Amino acid sequence: MKLDKRNLEVIDDVMAQVLREKTPQQRLAIAFDMWISTKIQLTNYLRSQHMDWDEKMIQQEVARRLSHGITDTIQAPD
């Protein structure tokens, strides 16, 4: 896969120092909070774009997108 430099973000030196001073647990908590925020935003976006979908369909699509499609290969029990 070719790297597209337009898609790279460089972290600010001050922010890098702030993150270096965090414990591993604090950095993990920050990442988890970002993941939860993304999940909420994606859920709300899908609800607004697919008003005909029920909650199960929305949650399945959220899971599919957040797992990069991995859920497509998993069969849920009936």
Secondary structure by P-SEA (a helix, b strand, c coil): ccccccccccccaaaaaaaaaccaaaaaaaaaaaaaaaaaaaaaaaaaacccccaaaaaaaaaaaaaccccccccccc
